[in-house]
């Protein structure tokens, strides 16, 4: 029996009662869709306002004044961080006695084109009316007659629409570094006078004003990060005249030097003719040969006594030598970078059954069946086995071959090594005589000293090892095949064959 939904009056059918009726596309589909479309079309959600609920846009802004957007969790966090940063800055401006502290912003920009004159001041807080700007080009300090400054531009909401700019009277080459130091809220007048508007009333004794220029100089020197120059040398005695030029060797003096020649041992550095001082690593040791590389740049700090300390060098080293480090890899040592010589072993696991192979035709006198290959390596190879089960222990060995001879006369069977040139060495050998024979040869493990061409093998797990020399013309360092060979000594009979099996043979090469 049909019915209608309570909200939109959509027609429904009862499958138990109406199941045999013909499906009516108009009433069951088209009419229902028309009702849904009409209902959706009548839905209206207004934009939200301070008095009306509705659709509202989210915003991450923390400096706007709109009343038709909703703040996000990120905006709340950003506003809190900005408020804390501003509060911390204001607190840091004044000491317990009410005396303002100097707040400086060291900035660095790089010219992107030749003859560039205009550079942004990358500090939105900059205000040319209350702040002082110090400028240097490639560490050469400019005076205020060599540039002009435009102020930061803001809109009615206080948002920065254009950063302040510095305009040089003469352009600079591409990649030139323009260093700026902004002294916040410290407008400096003639002869270094400070605008009293930024000082608390009756809070600055005369002795606090004295030495202000020294503080400004220190702030500027911190921005240009020490001095730099290229060295000359006489053997391991290096000299440099850096810029800016230091007048004395003081503790903590930092000098960055481009080295013109590699050192060959203990070395000294003479800065600006102030005296040669030993160069040491941070662990107190003198330099080793090659610690200073030609055309590389290093930083040295004077210890205030008798030495320049090479930065970033001279940490603690272990006892590893070249023989302890993988071949082709390097390790840092007291004597510089050392390349390792240790040949790491490689491991291959072999599990296989080699199907039965028959001697192809009566005219053939022998059959060779390859069991597995041993990769080439310069020093050693070890092959040891771990049987998968006890049922395979034909000879208590996990590498074995089974030989069948159905003929009169005699046959010789071997388990042998064959080098890349076809030279063979039989590890195990057995001769049989008779009409019908079936027998096995097997190994538990063997190793080869490739350098001296010696093999040591074990037939059964508890047997004593047996050693033997490989032939002098045997290529022991190349690829080696382990194979089974059956040789018949007559031309009669049929069906000579070999089949082999390997269970969990681990091949280790070094």
CORNORCOR-V155352 format. One record per residue. RES is the residue in three letters. SS is DSSP state (2 for helix, 1 for strand, 0 for the rest). PHI is phi in whole degrees, 0 to 359 (* if undefined). NEAR is the number of other ideal C-beta (glycine too) atoms within 12 Angstrom. Layout:
{{RES:SS:PHI:NEAR} {RES:SS:PHI:NEAR}}
This chain:
{{UNK:0:*:13} {UNK:0:286:18} {UNK:1:210:13} {UNK:1:233:16} {UNK:0:289:14} {UNK:0:291:8} {UNK:0:268:9} {UNK:0:256:19} {UNK:0:67:18} {UNK:0:287:24} {UNK:1:286:26} {UNK:1:234:18} {UNK:0:241:22} {UNK:0:270:13} {UNK:2:298:12} {UNK:2:284:9} {UNK:2:264:12} {UNK:2:259:18} {UNK:0:297:11} {UNK:0:267:10} {UNK:0:287:15} {UNK:0:286:11} {UNK:0:291:14} {UNK:0:258:15} {UNK:2:298:12} {UNK:2:295:13} {UNK:2:282:22} {UNK:2:273:18} {UNK:2:244:16} {UNK:2:299:15} {UNK:2:296:19} {UNK:2:296:24} {UNK:2:297:18} {UNK:2:298:18} {UNK:2:294:21} {UNK:2:296:20} {UNK:2:298:15} {UNK:2:295:15} {UNK:2:295:17} {UNK:2:293:12} {UNK:2:297:10} {UNK:0:272:11} {UNK:0:284:11} {UNK:0:223:10} {UNK:0:242:11} {UNK:0:285:13} {UNK:1:294:17} {UNK:0:286:18} {UNK:0:215:15} {UNK:0:292:12} {UNK:0:242:10} {UNK:0:233:12} {UNK:0:283:12} {UNK:0:170:15} {UNK:1:286:16} {UNK:0:226:20} {UNK:1:271:17} {UNK:1:275:17} {UNK:1:215:22} {UNK:0:266:18} {UNK:0:295:22} {UNK:0:242:23} {UNK:0:231:21} {UNK:0:266:20} {UNK:0:226:14} {UNK:0:286:17} {UNK:0:242:15} {UNK:0:242:20} {UNK:1:231:20} {UNK:1:251:22} {UNK:1:281:23} {UNK:0:265:17} {UNK:2:298:13} {UNK:2:297:15} {UNK:2:298:20} {UNK:2:298:18} {UNK:2:295:15} {UNK:2:299:19} {UNK:2:296:21} {UNK:2:294:16} {UNK:2:294:15} {UNK:2:297:19} {UNK:2:296:16} {UNK:2:295:14} {UNK:2:299:16} {UNK:2:295:16} {UNK:2:296:13} {UNK:2:298:13} {UNK:2:294:19} {UNK:2:294:16} {UNK:2:295:15} {UNK:2:288:17} {UNK:0:288:22} {UNK:1:233:20} {UNK:0:277:15} {UNK:0:299:8} {UNK:0:266:14} {UNK:0:85:16} {UNK:0:269:22} {UNK:1:295:31} {UNK:0:261:27} {UNK:0:281:34} {UNK:1:250:27} {UNK:1:239:29} {UNK:1:236:29} {UNK:1:285:27} {UNK:1:231:33} {UNK:1:218:24} {UNK:1:232:27} {UNK:1:236:20} {UNK:0:295:24} {UNK:0:257:17} {UNK:0:210:15} {UNK:0:294:12} {UNK:0:62:14} {UNK:1:287:25} {UNK:1:243:22} {UNK:1:255:24} {UNK:1:225:33} {UNK:1:292:26} {UNK:0:267:35} {UNK:0:283:23} {UNK:0:213:28} {UNK:0:296:23} {UNK:0:282:27} {UNK:0:295:33} {UNK:0:226:27} {UNK:0:297:23} {UNK:0:283:16} {UNK:0:236:22} {UNK:0:250:31} {UNK:1:250:35} {UNK:1:241:42} {UNK:1:251:37} {UNK:1:227:37} {UNK:1:221:32} {UNK:1:247:32} {UNK:0:49:21} {UNK:0:73:26} {UNK:1:264:19} {UNK:1:286:24} {UNK:1:261:27} {UNK:0:265:13} {UNK:2:293:19} {UNK:2:278:10} {UNK:2:262:21} {UNK:1:199:28} {UNK:1:237:20} {UNK:1:231:29} {UNK:1:261:20} {UNK:0:272:22} {UNK:0:295:28} {UNK:1:253:19} {UNK:1:233:18} {UNK:0:271:13} {UNK:0:298:10} {UNK:0:276:13} {UNK:0:85:16} {UNK:0:280:17} {UNK:1:285:21} {UNK:1:257:14} {UNK:1:205:16} {UNK:0:288:26} {UNK:0:297:31} {UNK:1:229:27} {UNK:1:250:37} {UNK:1:241:21} {UNK:1:280:28} {UNK:1:290:17} {UNK:1:236:16} {UNK:1:289:20} {UNK:1:240:30} {UNK:0:284:19} {UNK:0:302:13} {UNK:0:76:15} {UNK:0:296:26} {UNK:1:262:26} {UNK:1:254:41} {UNK:1:263:34} {UNK:1:233:37} {UNK:1:233:37} {UNK:1:264:37} {UNK:1:264:37} {UNK:1:289:28} {UNK:0:59:29} {UNK:0:229:34} {UNK:0:284:23} {UNK:1:264:25} {UNK:0:264:14} {UNK:2:303:9} {UNK:2:58:8} {UNK:2:79:21} {UNK:0:290:16} {UNK:1:262:27} {UNK:0:299:19} {UNK:2:294:16} {UNK:2:296:14} {UNK:2:267:29} {UNK:0:255:26} {UNK:0:292:17} {UNK:0:300:11} {UNK:0:58:10} {UNK:0:248:18} {UNK:0:245:22} {UNK:0:293:12} {UNK:2:299:8} {UNK:2:289:9} {UNK:2:281:20} {UNK:2:284:19} {UNK:0:298:12} {UNK:0:88:14} {UNK:2:299:27} {UNK:2:299:21} {UNK:2:297:14} {UNK:2:295:25} {UNK:2:296:25} {UNK:2:298:21} {UNK:2:295:18} {UNK:2:297:27} {UNK:2:293:31} {UNK:2:297:27} {UNK:2:297:20} {UNK:2:289:29} {UNK:2:274:32} {UNK:0:53:21} {UNK:0:81:25} {UNK:1:232:27} {UNK:1:221:28} {UNK:1:193:30} {UNK:1:254:24} {UNK:0:275:36} {UNK:1:238:19} {UNK:1:210:26} {UNK:1:230:15} {UNK:0:66:16} {UNK:0:262:28} {UNK:1:261:23} {UNK:1:258:37} {UNK:1:228:29} {UNK:1:209:35} {UNK:0:244:22} {UNK:0:278:31} {UNK:1:230:22} {UNK:0:300:28} {UNK:0:275:18} {UNK:0:286:24} {UNK:0:268:13} {UNK:0:206:15} {UNK:0:272:27} {UNK:0:247:17} {UNK:0:302:15} {UNK:0:91:19} {UNK:0:302:30} {UNK:1:251:29} {UNK:1:233:42} {UNK:1:255:31} {UNK:1:229:38} {UNK:1:269:23} {UNK:0:279:33} {UNK:0:272:22} {UNK:0:205:24} {UNK:0:292:24} {UNK:0:277:32} {UNK:0:243:18} {UNK:0:172:19} {UNK:0:304:24} {UNK:0:225:37} {UNK:1:234:29} {UNK:1:227:44} {UNK:1:246:30} {UNK:1:262:37} {UNK:0:57:25} {UNK:0:69:17} {UNK:0:271:22} {UNK:0:118:18} {UNK:1:285:25} {UNK:1:235:31} {UNK:1:295:28} {UNK:1:269:44} {UNK:1:235:29} {UNK:0:278:31} {UNK:0:293:21} {UNK:0:271:16} {UNK:0:90:19} {UNK:0:271:22} {UNK:1:284:26} {UNK:0:290:37} {UNK:0:258:29} {UNK:0:303:19} {UNK:0:87:24} {UNK:0:296:31} {UNK:0:256:36} {UNK:0:258:19} {UNK:0:301:18} {UNK:0:69:14} {UNK:0:268:22} {UNK:1:250:22} {UNK:1:231:36} {UNK:1:247:28} {UNK:1:238:42} {UNK:1:238:30} {UNK:1:284:33} {UNK:0:275:23} {UNK:0:83:15} {UNK:0:239:15} {UNK:0:207:18} {UNK:1:219:30} {UNK:1:262:42} {UNK:1:264:33} {UNK:1:289:40} {UNK:0:279:23} {UNK:0:75:17} {UNK:0:215:32} {UNK:0:97:24} {UNK:0:289:16} {UNK:0:284:14} {UNK:0:243:20} {UNK:0:274:13} {UNK:0:254:11} {UNK:0:296:19} {UNK:0:243:17} {UNK:2:303:20} {UNK:2:289:15} {UNK:2:265:18} {UNK:0:247:23} {UNK:1:304:18} {UNK:0:304:19} {UNK:0:90:13} {UNK:0:267:18} {UNK:1:237:16} {UNK:1:217:24} {UNK:1:281:24} {UNK:1:226:25} {UNK:0:301:25} {UNK:0:259:18} {UNK:1:99:23} {UNK:1:285:19} {UNK:1:238:23} {UNK:1:269:18} {UNK:0:289:21} {UNK:0:236:20} {UNK:1:287:20} {UNK:0:273:24} {UNK:0:279:18} {UNK:0:288:20} {UNK:1:243:19} {UNK:1:235:19} {UNK:1:234:22} {UNK:1:250:20} {UNK:1:243:30} {UNK:1:226:23} {UNK:1:200:23} {UNK:1:240:20} {UNK:1:267:25} {UNK:1:300:15} {UNK:1:300:22} {UNK:1:237:27} {UNK:1:263:23} {UNK:0:296:30} {UNK:0:281:17} {UNK:0:94:14} {UNK:0:290:16} {UNK:0:284:9} {UNK:0:274:16} {UNK:0:259:21} {UNK:1:207:26} {UNK:1:223:32} {UNK:1:242:29} {UNK:1:243:36} {UNK:1:290:27} {UNK:1:259:42} {UNK:1:201:35} {UNK:1:252:25} {UNK:1:252:40} {UNK:0:297:25} {UNK:0:291:22} {UNK:0:196:28} {UNK:0:276:19} {UNK:0:240:24} {UNK:1:223:28} {UNK:1:220:42} {UNK:1:237:28} {UNK:1:238:40} {UNK:1:229:28} {UNK:1:234:35} {UNK:0:225:21} {UNK:0:305:28} {UNK:0:286:19} {UNK:0:205:12} {UNK:0:273:11} {UNK:0:287:10} {UNK:0:273:24} {UNK:0:286:21} {UNK:0:300:27} {UNK:0:232:27} {UNK:0:55:22} {UNK:0:226:38} {UNK:0:257:38} {UNK:1:239:47} {UNK:1:211:36} {UNK:1:228:42} {UNK:1:248:32} {UNK:1:243:42} {UNK:1:235:30} {UNK:1:227:36} {UNK:1:239:22} {UNK:0:191:27} {UNK:0:276:20} {UNK:0:98:23} {UNK:1:230:22} {UNK:1:220:38} {UNK:1:235:30} {UNK:1:243:40} {UNK:1:221:31} {UNK:1:256:44} {UNK:1:219:37} {UNK:1:258:41} {UNK:1:232:33} {UNK:0:276:29} {UNK:0:292:20} {UNK:0:261:15} {UNK:0:90:19} {UNK:0:287:21} {UNK:1:249:28} {UNK:1:229:33} {UNK:1:282:28} {UNK:1:282:39} {UNK:1:237:36} {UNK:1:214:22} {UNK:1:214:29} {UNK:1:250:22} {UNK:1:227:28} {UNK:1:228:18} {UNK:0:148:18} {UNK:0:287:18} {UNK:1:231:19} {UNK:1:221:28} {UNK:1:220:24} {UNK:1:209:27} {UNK:1:229:29} {UNK:1:232:36} {UNK:1:212:40} {UNK:1:230:43} {UNK:0:267:36} {UNK:1:194:34} {UNK:1:201:41} {UNK:1:222:31} {UNK:1:231:40} {UNK:1:274:23} {UNK:0:292:30} {UNK:0:285:16} {UNK:0:256:19} {UNK:0:58:26} {UNK:1:230:24} {UNK:1:246:36} {UNK:1:233:28} {UNK:1:222:36} {UNK:1:231:29} {UNK:0:280:29} {UNK:0:247:24} {UNK:0:307:21} {UNK:0:261:11} {UNK:0:288:18} {UNK:0:287:12} {UNK:0:293:20} {UNK:1:242:20} {UNK:1:246:18} {UNK:1:204:23} {UNK:1:269:17} {UNK:0:281:32} {UNK:0:302:21} {UNK:0:298:13} {UNK:0:267:15} {UNK:0:279:28} {UNK:0:278:25} {UNK:0:280:35} {UNK:0:267:26} {UNK:0:271:24} {UNK:0:292:24} {UNK:1:239:38} {UNK:1:258:28} {UNK:1:264:43} {UNK:1:219:35} {UNK:1:251:46} {UNK:1:232:37} {UNK:1:237:44} {UNK:1:240:29} {UNK:1:258:37} {UNK:0:254:21} {UNK:0:218:19} {UNK:0:254:16} {UNK:0:268:17} {UNK:0:86:24} {UNK:0:221:19} {UNK:0:84:26} {UNK:0:301:41} {UNK:1:206:30} {UNK:1:222:38} {UNK:1:221:26} {UNK:1:226:39} {UNK:1:212:37} {UNK:1:230:36} {UNK:1:238:31} {UNK:1:52:24} {UNK:1:265:36} {UNK:1:261:28} {UNK:1:254:35} {UNK:1:249:26} {UNK:1:242:29} {UNK:0:227:26}}
